[in-house]
């Protein structure tokens, strides 16, 4: 049997929403906390999971708590290069798939930011996505997907949102340039959900476009569990990401997965997601080619 996951994101996707959905689906918070500590980040990071209600629907909210008492005490996020983030991830004794996926996500982000600013991906200064909480969101999401044993990830079309968002480079239109570039690179289906604000963050876009093998309707599977991850927004509909988990016989979606993975690879210039060579400890930053994961995700 193959374990499938489907990201249902009518109000968008962000790293903290992914973490909330994974914990809601059964990933132990203590497991994530233990492995995040192995990143040896400069600040002590504490994860907190709470049950909240969004328009009357209960969902799991996961917050990344940093040791700052007030907003004024919070320092500006460190402007890390891709190589700096790679070192943080590769030196940690994490599961191989979690390492490979995390590196691939940051590599994709570097390619998008490099294309926007007209510079080599190696020279990109990560601001928001290089901050501690963004690293925790991405690595934690990869840890959770690995813990659940996901073989194949599908995602719904991404809502665009409207308005502007404040970022390191000032106020930017929504979708933010990095998000729009990530959507273009993967050629994913998008739509206007009629909701104001930033719905898809760079972190969320990078997770979805790097790990999902297909964007569209839910895959055919025997549904086993649904995890609900809450966002920060108050919207006309619940700001919740739903992670559907199910299983299907290996031969049911294998051909479809290979075809869609190849299409994604052609669009982005990456290896097929279904290709599974052994993960090594090499640094993909030399050519910004992410390490291939060890499963079909």
Phi and psi in degrees as GROMACS dihedral restraints (atoms count N, CA, C in turn):
[ dihedral_restraints ]
;  ai    aj    ak    al  type     phi  dphi    fc
    3     4     5     6     1  -110.1    20    10
    4     5     6     7     1   135.8    20    10
    6     7     8     9     1   -93.7    20    10
    7     8     9    10     1   121.2    20    10
    9    10    11    12     1  -111.3    20    10
   10    11    12    13     1   153.6    20    10
   12    13    14    15     1  -134.3    20    10
   13    14    15    16     1   144.4    20    10
   15    16    17    18     1  -128.5    20    10
   16    17    18    19     1   125.3    20    10
   18    19    20    21     1   -92.3    20    10
   19    20    21    22     1   113.6    20    10
   21    22    23    24     1  -102.2    20    10
   22    23    24    25     1   110.6    20    10
   24    25    26    27     1  -131.3    20    10
   25    26    27    28     1    63.5    20    10
   27    28    29    30     1   -64.8    20    10
   28    29    30    31     1   -22.8    20    10
   30    31    32    33     1  -112.9    20    10
   31    32    33    34     1    20.5    20    10
   33    34    35    36     1   105.5    20    10
   34    35    36    37     1  -177.9    20    10
   36    37    38    39     1  -143.1    20    10
   37    38    39    40     1   134.5    20    10
   39    40    41    42     1  -142.4    20    10
   40    41    42    43     1   163.3    20    10
   42    43    44    45     1   -60.2    20    10
   43    44    45    46     1   -42.4    20    10
   45    46    47    48     1   -68.3    20    10
   46    47    48    49     1   -30.5    20    10
   48    49    50    51     1   -67.8    20    10
   49    50    51    52     1   -37.7    20    10
   51    52    53    54     1   -62.8    20    10
   52    53    54    55     1   -45.0    20    10
   54    55    56    57     1   -61.2    20    10
   55    56    57    58     1   -43.6    20    10
   57    58    59    60     1   -61.6    20    10
   58    59    60    61     1   -42.1    20    10
   60    61    62    63     1   -66.0    20    10
   61    62    63    64     1   -38.3    20    10
   63    64    65    66     1   -66.2    20    10
   64    65    66    67     1   -44.0    20    10
   66    67    68    69     1   -65.5    20    10
   67    68    69    70     1   -39.7    20    10
   69    70    71    72     1   -63.5    20    10
   70    71    72    73     1   -26.8    20    10
   72    73    74    75     1   -86.6    20    10
   73    74    75    76     1    -2.0    20    10
   75    76    77    78     1   120.5    20    10
   76    77    78    79     1    -5.4    20    10
   78    79    80    81     1   -69.0    20    10
   79    80    81    82     1   123.9    20    10
   81    82    83    84     1   -65.8    20    10
   82    83    84    85     1   131.6    20    10
   84    85    86    87     1   -61.0    20    10
   85    86    87    88     1   -36.6    20    10
   87    88    89    90     1   -63.2    20    10
   88    89    90    91     1   -34.4    20    10
   90    91    92    93     1   -64.0    20    10
   91    92    93    94     1   -46.9    20    10
   93    94    95    96     1   -63.0    20    10
   94    95    96    97     1   -43.6    20    10
   96    97    98    99     1   -60.7    20    10
   97    98    99   100     1   -44.0    20    10
   99   100   101   102     1   -62.3    20    10
  100   101   102   103     1   -43.9    20    10
  102   103   104   105     1   -76.0    20    10
  103   104   105   106     1   -33.3    20    10
  105   106   107   108     1   -63.2    20    10
  106   107   108   109     1   -36.8    20    10
  108   109   110   111     1   -61.3    20    10
  109   110   111   112     1   -28.3    20    10
  111   112   113   114     1   -73.5    20    10
  112   113   114   115     1    -9.6    20    10
  114   115   116   117     1   -72.1    20    10
  115   116   117   118     1   -17.6    20    10
  117   118   119   120     1    53.7    20    10
  118   119   120   121     1    48.3    20    10
  120   121   122   123     1   -67.9    20    10
  121   122   123   124     1   154.8    20    10
  123   124   125   126     1   -63.3    20    10
  124   125   126   127     1   -21.8    20    10
  126   127   128   129     1  -113.2    20    10
  127   128   129   130     1   148.0    20    10
  129   130   131   132     1   -73.1    20    10
  130   131   132   133     1   123.4    20    10
  132   133   134   135     1  -107.8    20    10
  133   134   135   136     1   132.4    20    10
  135   136   137   138     1  -121.2    20    10
  136   137   138   139     1   130.0    20    10
  138   139   140   141     1   -96.6    20    10
  139   140   141   142     1   137.4    20    10
  141   142   143   144     1  -129.7    20    10
  142   143   144   145     1   127.8    20    10
  144   145   146   147     1  -112.3    20    10
  145   146   147   148     1   129.7    20    10
  147   148   149   150     1  -134.6    20    10
  148   149   150   151     1   155.7    20    10
  150   151   152   153     1   -93.7    20    10
  151   152   153   154     1   123.7    20    10
  153   154   155   156     1  -124.5    20    10
  154   155   156   157     1   168.5    20    10
  156   157   158   159     1  -117.5    20    10
  157   158   159   160     1   130.1    20    10
  159   160   161   162     1  -117.7    20    10
  160   161   162   163     1   109.0    20    10
  162   163   164   165     1    52.5    20    10
  163   164   165   166     1    39.3    20    10
  165   166   167   168     1    86.9    20    10
  166   167   168   169     1    -3.7    20    10
  168   169   170   171     1  -101.3    20    10
  169   170   171   172     1   127.9    20    10
  171   172   173   174     1   -77.3    20    10
  172   173   174   175     1   136.0    20    10
  174   175   176   177     1  -149.2    20    10
  175   176   177   178     1   164.6    20    10
  177   178   179   180     1   -94.2    20    10
  178   179   180   181     1   127.2    20    10
  180   181   182   183     1  -108.5    20    10
  181   182   183   184     1   122.0    20    10
  183   184   185   186     1  -109.7    20    10
  184   185   186   187     1   123.8    20    10
  186   187   188   189     1  -110.8    20    10
  187   188   189   190     1   142.2    20    10
  189   190   191   192     1   -98.0    20    10
  190   191   192   193     1   109.0    20    10
  192   193   194   195     1   -96.5    20    10
  193   194   195   196     1   127.9    20    10
  195   196   197   198     1  -111.5    20    10
  196   197   198   199     1   154.2    20    10
  198   199   200   201     1   -76.6    20    10
  199   200   201   202     1    66.0    20    10
  201   202   203   204     1  -128.7    20    10
  202   203   204   205     1   132.6    20    10
  204   205   206   207     1   -78.8    20    10
  205   206   207   208     1   -37.2    20    10
  207   208   209   210     1  -134.4    20    10
  208   209   210   211     1   166.0    20    10
  210   211   212   213     1   -58.8    20    10
  211   212   213   214     1   -34.8    20    10
  213   214   215   216     1   -66.8    20    10
  214   215   216   217     1   -24.5    20    10
  216   217   218   219     1   -81.6    20    10
  217   218   219   220     1   -13.2    20    10
  219   220   221   222     1   -74.0    20    10
  220   221   222   223     1   120.8    20    10
  222   223   224   225     1   -74.9    20    10
  223   224   225   226     1   163.3    20    10
  225   226   227   228     1   -64.3    20    10
  226   227   228   229     1   141.0    20    10
  228   229   230   231     1   -57.5    20    10
  229   230   231   232     1   138.2    20    10
  231   232   233   234     1   -64.4    20    10
  232   233   234   235     1   138.3    20    10
  234   235   236   237     1   -88.2    20    10
  235   236   237   238     1    87.0    20    10
  237   238   239   240     1   -88.1    20    10
  238   239   240   241     1   149.0    20    10
  240   241   242   243     1   -86.4    20    10
  241   242   243   244     1   166.2    20    10
  243   244   245   246     1   -56.0    20    10
  244   245   246   247     1   -41.9    20    10
  246   247   248   249     1   -62.9    20    10
  247   248   249   250     1   -35.3    20    10
  249   250   251   252     1   -64.2    20    10
  250   251   252   253     1   -42.7    20    10
  252   253   254   255     1   -69.1    20    10
  253   254   255   256     1   -38.6    20    10
  255   256   257   258     1   -59.4    20    10
  256   257   258   259     1   -40.9    20    10
  258   259   260   261     1   -64.1    20    10
  259   260   261   262     1   -40.5    20    10
  261   262   263   264     1   -60.1    20    10
  262   263   264   265     1   -42.8    20    10
  264   265   266   267     1   -77.0    20    10
  265   266   267   268     1   -45.3    20    10
  267   268   269   270     1   -73.6    20    10
  268   269   270   271     1   -22.3    20    10
  270   271   272   273     1   -80.6    20    10
  271   272   273   274     1   -11.3    20    10
  273   274   275   276     1   -87.8    20    10
  274   275   276   277     1   140.4    20    10
  276   277   278   279     1   -80.2    20    10
  277   278   279   280     1    68.2    20    10
  279   280   281   282     1  -100.2    20    10
  280   281   282   283     1   164.7    20    10
  282   283   284   285     1   -55.6    20    10
  283   284   285   286     1   143.4    20    10
  285   286   287   288     1   -58.3    20    10
  286   287   288   289     1   -41.7    20    10
  288   289   290   291     1   -64.8    20    10
  289   290   291   292     1   -39.4    20    10
  291   292   293   294     1   -63.4    20    10
  292   293   294   295     1   -40.0    20    10
  294   295   296   297     1   -64.3    20    10
  295   296   297   298     1   -49.7    20    10
  297   298   299   300     1   -60.6    20    10
  298   299   300   301     1   -46.4    20    10
  300   301   302   303     1   -65.1    20    10
  301   302   303   304     1   -41.6    20    10
  303   304   305   306     1   -62.5    20    10
  304   305   306   307     1   -44.5    20    10
  306   307   308   309     1   -62.5    20    10
  307   308   309   310     1   -41.3    20    10
  309   310   311   312     1   -64.6    20    10
  310   311   312   313     1   -38.5    20    10
  312   313   314   315     1   -65.4    20    10
  313   314   315   316     1   -45.8    20    10
  315   316   317   318     1   -68.4    20    10
  316   317   318   319     1   -33.0    20    10
  318   319   320   321     1   -63.3    20    10
  319   320   321   322     1   -42.6    20    10
  321   322   323   324     1   -63.7    20    10
  322   323   324   325     1   -40.0    20    10
  324   325   326   327     1   -62.3    20    10
  325   326   327   328     1   -41.8    20    10
  327   328   329   330     1   -63.9    20    10
  328   329   330   331     1   -39.1    20    10
  330   331   332   333     1   -64.8    20    10
  331   332   333   334     1   -41.2    20    10
  333   334   335   336     1   -66.0    20    10
  334   335   336   337     1   -47.4    20    10
  336   337   338   339     1   -64.8    20    10
  337   338   339   340     1   -39.2    20    10
  339   340   341   342     1   -62.4    20    10
  340   341   342   343     1   -41.0    20    10
  342   343   344   345     1   -65.1    20    10
  343   344   345   346     1   -38.1    20    10
  345   346   347   348     1   -65.7    20    10
  346   347   348   349     1   -44.1    20    10
  348   349   350   351     1   -94.1    20    10
  349   350   351   352     1    -2.3    20    10
  351   352   353   354     1    70.1    20    10
  352   353   354   355     1    35.8    20    10
  354   355   356   357     1  -131.0    20    10
  355   356   357   358     1   166.9    20    10
  357   358   359   360     1   -66.7    20    10
  358   359   360   361     1   142.3    20    10
  360   361   362   363     1   -54.9    20    10
  361   362   363   364     1   -29.6    20    10
  363   364   365   366     1   -65.5    20    10
  364   365   366   367     1   -25.8    20    10
  366   367   368   369     1   -92.9    20    10
  367   368   369   370     1    -1.2    20    10
  369   370   371   372     1   -66.8    20    10
  370   371   372   373     1   130.5    20    10
  372   373   374   375     1   -93.7    20    10
  373   374   375   376     1   110.0    20    10
  375   376   377   378     1   -75.5    20    10
  376   377   378   379     1   131.0    20    10
  378   379   380   381     1  -105.8    20    10
  379   380   381   382     1   -90.3    20    10
  381   382   383   384     1   -58.0    20    10
  382   383   384   385     1   -44.6    20    10
  384   385   386   387     1   -78.1    20    10
  385   386   387   388     1    -6.8    20    10
  387   388   389   390     1   -96.9    20    10
  388   389   390   391     1    -2.9    20    10
  390   391   392   393     1   -70.4    20    10
  391   392   393   394     1   160.1    20    10
  393   394   395   396     1   -57.5    20    10
  394   395   396   397     1   -44.6    20    10
  396   397   398   399     1   -66.5    20    10
  397   398   399   400     1   -32.1    20    10
  399   400   401   402     1   -69.9    20    10
  400   401   402   403     1   -38.8    20    10
  402   403   404   405     1   -62.3    20    10
  403   404   405   406     1   -42.7    20    10
  405   406   407   408     1   -64.0    20    10
  406   407   408   409     1   -41.9    20    10
  408   409   410   411     1   -59.5    20    10
  409   410   411   412     1   -46.8    20    10
  411   412   413   414     1   -71.2    20    10
  412   413   414   415     1   -50.3    20    10
  414   415   416   417     1   -65.2    20    10
  415   416   417   418     1   -39.9    20    10
  417   418   419   420     1   -63.2    20    10
  418   419   420   421     1   -39.4    20    10
  420   421   422   423     1   -63.1    20    10
  421   422   423   424     1   -43.4    20    10
  423   424   425   426     1   -65.9    20    10
  424   425   426   427     1   -38.2    20    10
  426   427   428   429     1   -61.8    20    10
  427   428   429   430     1   -43.1    20    10
  429   430   431   432     1   -66.0    20    10
  430   431   432   433     1   -42.9    20    10
  432   433   434   435     1   -63.8    20    10
  433   434   435   436     1   -37.9    20    10
  435   436   437   438     1   -67.4    20    10
  436   437   438   439     1   -42.1    20    10
  438   439   440   441     1   -61.2    20    10
  439   440   441   442     1   -38.1    20    10
  441   442   443   444     1   -75.1    20    10
  442   443   444   445     1   -10.5    20    10
  444   445   446   447     1    71.7    20    10
  445   446   447   448     1    33.9    20    10
  447   448   449   450     1   -68.9    20    10
  448   449   450   451     1   128.5    20    10
  450   451   452   453     1   -96.5    20    10
  451   452   453   454     1   -26.6    20    10
  453   454   455   456     1  -152.2    20    10
  454   455   456   457     1   129.8    20    10
  456   457   458   459     1  -114.0    20    10
  457   458   459   460     1   129.3    20    10
  459   460   461   462     1  -115.1    20    10
  460   461   462   463     1   157.6    20    10
  462   463   464   465     1  -143.0    20    10
  463   464   465   466     1   145.4    20    10
  465   466   467   468     1   -73.2    20    10
  466   467   468   469     1   163.1    20    10
  468   469   470   471     1   -54.8    20    10
  469   470   471   472     1   152.3    20    10
  471   472   473   474     1   -97.5    20    10
  472   473   474   475     1   130.2    20    10
  474   475   476   477     1   -77.1    20    10
  475   476   477   478     1   144.6    20    10
  477   478   479   480     1   -86.1    20    10
  478   479   480   481     1   -37.0    20    10
  480   481   482   483     1    76.3    20    10
  481   482   483   484     1   172.4    20    10
  483   484   485   486     1  -142.6    20    10
  484   485   486   487     1   166.1    20    10
  486   487   488   489     1   100.9    20    10
  487   488   489   490     1  -149.7    20    10
  489   490   491   492     1  -133.9    20    10
  490   491   492   493     1   165.2    20    10
  492   493   494   495     1  -140.3    20    10
  493   494   495   496     1   143.7    20    10
  495   496   497   498     1   -85.6    20    10
  496   497   498   499     1   133.4    20    10
  498   499   500   501     1  -139.7    20    10
  499   500   501   502     1  -177.2    20    10
  501   502   503   504     1   -61.2    20    10
  502   503   504   505     1   -28.9    20    10
  504   505   506   507     1   -95.7    20    10
  505   506   507   508     1    15.7    20    10
  507   508   509   510     1   103.3    20    10
  508   509   510   511     1  -164.6    20    10
  510   511   512   513     1   -81.1    20    10
  511   512   513   514     1   131.3    20    10
  513   514   515   516     1  -124.3    20    10
  514   515   516   517     1   152.8    20    10
  516   517   518   519     1   -71.9    20    10
  517   518   519   520     1   153.8    20    10
  519   520   521   522     1  -100.0    20    10
  520   521   522   523     1   134.3    20    10
  522   523   524   525     1   -63.2    20    10
  523   524   525   526     1   145.4    20    10
  525   526   527   528     1   -59.1    20    10
  526   527   528   529     1   151.6    20    10
  528   529   530   531     1   -51.2    20    10
  529   530   531   532     1   -41.5    20    10
  531   532   533   534     1   -64.6    20    10
  532   533   534   535     1   -39.5    20    10
  534   535   536   537     1   -65.3    20    10
  535   536   537   538     1   -45.5    20    10
  537   538   539   540     1   -63.6    20    10
  538   539   540   541     1   -38.9    20    10
  540   541   542   543     1   -66.4    20    10
  541   542   543   544     1   -40.5    20    10
  543   544   545   546     1   -63.2    20    10
  544   545   546   547     1   -41.2    20    10
  546   547   548   549     1   -62.2    20    10
  547   548   549   550     1   -41.6    20    10
  549   550   551   552     1   -67.0    20    10
  550   551   552   553     1   -44.3    20    10
  552   553   554   555     1   -58.2    20    10
  553   554   555   556     1   -41.3    20    10
  555   556   557   558     1   -90.1    20    10
  556   557   558   559     1    -8.4    20    10
  558   559   560   561     1    51.3    20    10
  559   560   561   562     1    52.2    20    10
  561   562   563   564     1   -87.7    20    10
  562   563   564   565     1   153.6    20    10
  564   565   566   567     1   -72.4    20    10
  565   566   567   568     1   134.9    20    10
  567   568   569   570     1  -129.3    20    10
  568   569   570   571     1   164.1    20    10
  570   571   572   573     1  -158.2    20    10
  571   572   573   574     1   159.1    20    10
  573   574   575   576     1   -91.2    20    10
  574   575   576   577     1   112.9    20    10
  576   577   578   579     1   -85.2    20    10
  577   578   579   580     1    -1.0    20    10
  579   580   581   582     1    73.8    20    10
  580   581   582   583     1    20.6    20    10
  582   583   584   585     1  -111.7    20    10
  583   584   585   586     1   140.2    20    10
  585   586   587   588     1   -88.3    20    10
  586   587   588   589     1   149.5    20    10
  588   589   590   591     1   102.5    20    10
  589   590   591   592     1   176.5    20    10
  591   592   593   594     1   -80.7    20    10
  592   593   594   595     1   110.2    20    10
  594   595   596   597     1   -92.6    20    10
  595   596   597   598     1   -40.3    20    10
  597   598   599   600     1  -109.7    20    10
  598   599   600   601     1   119.1    20    10
  600   601   602   603     1   -88.7    20    10
  601   602   603   604     1   163.0    20    10
  603   604   605   606     1   -55.8    20    10
  604   605   606   607     1   -40.5    20    10
  606   607   608   609     1   -62.9    20    10
  607   608   609   610     1   -47.3    20    10
  609   610   611   612     1   -63.6    20    10
  610   611   612   613     1   -41.9    20    10
  612   613   614   615     1   -63.4    20    10
  613   614   615   616     1   -40.4    20    10
  615   616   617   618     1   -67.3    20    10
  616   617   618   619     1   -41.0    20    10
  618   619   620   621     1   -61.0    20    10
  619   620   621   622     1   -48.2    20    10
  621   622   623   624     1   -67.2    20    10
  622   623   624   625     1   -47.5    20    10
  624   625   626   627     1   -73.3    20    10
  625   626   627   628     1   -24.1    20    10
  627   628   629   630     1   -85.3    20    10
  628   629   630   631     1   -38.7    20    10
  630   631   632   633     1   -97.5    20    10
  631   632   633   634     1   -26.7    20    10
  633   634   635   636     1   -76.1    20    10
  634   635   636   637     1   136.0    20    10
  636   637   638   639     1   -92.6    20    10
  637   638   639   640     1   -10.5    20    10
  639   640   641   642     1  -156.2    20    10
  640   641   642   643     1   138.7    20    10
  642   643   644   645     1  -117.2    20    10
  643   644   645   646     1   126.4    20    10
  645   646   647   648     1   156.9    20    10
  646   647   648   649     1  -138.9    20    10
  648   649   650   651     1   -73.6    20    10
  649   650   651   652     1   160.2    20    10
  651   652   653   654     1   -59.6    20    10
  652   653   654   655     1   146.0    20    10
  654   655   656   657     1   -73.7    20    10
  655   656   657   658     1   155.9    20    10
  657   658   659   660     1   -70.5    20    10
  658   659   660   661     1   121.8    20    10
  660   661   662   663     1  -164.4    20    10
  661   662   663   664     1   163.4    20    10
  663   664   665   666     1   -86.8    20    10
  664   665   666   667     1   107.4    20    10
  666   667   668   669     1   -68.3    20    10
  667   668   669   670     1   129.3    20    10
  669   670   671   672     1  -115.5    20    10
  670   671   672   673     1   -34.0    20    10
  672   673   674   675     1  -158.4    20    10
  673   674   675   676     1   152.9    20    10
  675   676   677   678     1  -130.3    20    10
  676   677   678   679     1   128.3    20    10
  678   679   680   681     1  -109.7    20    10
  679   680   681   682     1   134.0    20    10
  681   682   683   684     1  -109.9    20    10
  682   683   684   685     1   122.5    20    10
  684   685   686   687     1  -112.7    20    10
  685   686   687   688     1   125.3    20    10
  687   688   689   690     1   -87.6    20    10
  688   689   690   691     1   143.8    20    10
  690   691   692   693     1   -98.1    20    10
  691   692   693   694     1  -171.2    20    10
  693   694   695   696     1   -97.0    20    10
  694   695   696   697     1    -8.8    20    10
  696   697   698   699     1   -91.2    20    10
  697   698   699   700     1   152.8    20    10
  699   700   701   702     1  -106.7    20    10
  700   701   702   703     1   110.0    20    10
  702   703   704   705     1  -124.4    20    10
  703   704   705   706     1   168.5    20    10
  705   706   707   708     1   -61.4    20    10
  706   707   708   709     1   -22.4    20    10
  708   709   710   711     1  -124.5    20    10
  709   710   711   712     1   160.1    20    10
  711   712   713   714     1   -57.0    20    10
  712   713   714   715     1   126.0    20    10
  714   715   716   717     1   -80.7    20    10
  715   716   717   718     1    77.7    20    10
  717   718   719   720     1  -135.0    20    10
  718   719   720   721     1   136.6    20    10
  720   721   722   723     1   -99.9    20    10
  721   722   723   724     1   129.2    20    10
  723   724   725   726     1  -108.7    20    10
  724   725   726   727     1   124.3    20    10
  726   727   728   729     1  -104.7    20    10
  727   728   729   730     1   109.5    20    10
  729   730   731   732     1   -91.4    20    10
  730   731   732   733     1   131.3    20    10
  732   733   734   735     1  -119.1    20    10
  733   734   735   736     1   135.6    20    10
  735   736   737   738     1  -159.0    20    10
  736   737   738   739     1  -179.3    20    10
  738   739   740   741     1  -132.1    20    10
  739   740   741   742     1   154.7    20    10
  741   742   743   744     1  -149.2    20    10
  742   743   744   745     1   153.3    20    10
  744   745   746   747     1   -61.3    20    10
  745   746   747   748     1   146.4    20    10
  747   748   749   750     1   -55.6    20    10
  748   749   750   751     1   -36.1    20    10
  750   751   752   753     1   -84.5    20    10
  751   752   753   754     1    -3.6    20    10
  753   754   755   756     1   -75.5    20    10
  754   755   756   757     1   -45.1    20    10
  756   757   758   759     1  -116.4    20    10
  757   758   759   760     1     8.0    20    10
  759   760   761   762     1   -61.7    20    10
  760   761   762   763     1   -47.2    20    10
  762   763   764   765     1   -65.0    20    10
  763   764   765   766     1   -42.7    20    10
  765   766   767   768     1   -61.6    20    10
  766   767   768   769     1   -42.8    20    10
  768   769   770   771     1   -61.3    20    10
  769   770   771   772     1   -43.0    20    10
  771   772   773   774     1   -65.2    20    10
  772   773   774   775     1   -41.8    20    10
  774   775   776   777     1   -65.0    20    10
  775   776   777   778     1   -46.0    20    10
  777   778   779   780     1   -68.9    20    10
  778   779   780   781     1   -36.9    20    10
  780   781   782   783     1   -63.5    20    10
  781   782   783   784     1   -40.1    20    10
  783   784   785   786     1   -65.4    20    10
  784   785   786   787     1   -40.4    20    10
  786   787   788   789     1   -62.4    20    10
  787   788   789   790     1   -40.7    20    10
  789   790   791   792     1   -63.8    20    10
  790   791   792   793     1   -39.8    20    10
  792   793   794   795     1   -64.7    20    10
  793   794   795   796     1   -40.1    20    10
  795   796   797   798     1   -64.7    20    10
  796   797   798   799     1   -41.5    20    10
  798   799   800   801     1   -66.1    20    10
  799   800   801   802     1   -34.2    20    10
  801   802   803   804     1  -108.5    20    10
  802   803   804   805     1   -13.7    20    10
  804   805   806   807     1    82.7    20    10
  805   806   807   808     1    20.0    20    10
  807   808   809   810     1  -105.0    20    10
  808   809   810   811     1   169.6    20    10
  810   811   812   813     1   -67.2    20    10
  811   812   813   814     1   155.3    20    10
  813   814   815   816     1   -58.0    20    10
  814   815   816   817     1   133.3    20    10
  816   817   818   819     1   -59.6    20    10
  817   818   819   820     1   -26.1    20    10
  819   820   821   822     1   -79.8    20    10
  820   821   822   823     1    -8.8    20    10
  822   823   824   825     1   -79.0    20    10
  823   824   825   826     1   133.2    20    10
  825   826   827   828     1  -132.1    20    10
  826   827   828   829     1    60.6    20    10
  828   829   830   831     1   -71.9    20    10
  829   830   831   832     1   167.4    20    10
  831   832   833   834     1   -64.7    20    10
  832   833   834   835     1   142.7    20    10
  834   835   836   837     1   -80.5    20    10
  835   836   837   838     1   133.6    20    10
  837   838   839   840     1  -112.8    20    10
  838   839   840   841     1   175.6    20    10
  840   841   842   843     1   -96.1    20    10
  841   842   843   844     1    14.2    20    10
  843   844   845   846     1   -70.0    20    10
  844   845   846   847     1   161.2    20    10
  846   847   848   849     1   -97.5    20    10
  847   848   849   850     1   117.1    20    10
  849   850   851   852     1   -71.2    20    10
  850   851   852   853     1    -7.5    20    10
  852   853   854   855     1   -66.3    20    10
  853   854   855   856     1   -18.7    20    10
  855   856   857   858     1   -59.4    20    10
  856   857   858   859     1   -32.7    20    10
  858   859   860   861     1  -133.4    20    10
  859   860   861   862     1     5.8    20    10
  861   862   863   864     1    54.5    20    10
  862   863   864   865     1    43.7    20    10
  864   865   866   867     1  -107.0    20    10
  865   866   867   868     1   109.8    20    10
  867   868   869   870     1   -65.4    20    10
  868   869   870   871     1   151.9    20    10
  870   871   872   873     1   -66.9    20    10
  871   872   873   874     1   141.7    20    10
  873   874   875   876     1   -76.9    20    10
  874   875   876   877     1   136.3    20    10
  876   877   878   879     1   -69.6    20    10
  877   878   879   880     1   164.4    20    10
  879   880   881   882     1   -95.6    20    10
  880   881   882   883     1    17.7    20    10
  882   883   884   885     1  -144.0    20    10
  883   884   885   886     1  -173.1    20    10
  885   886   887   888     1   -83.6    20    10
  886   887   888   889     1     4.3    20    10
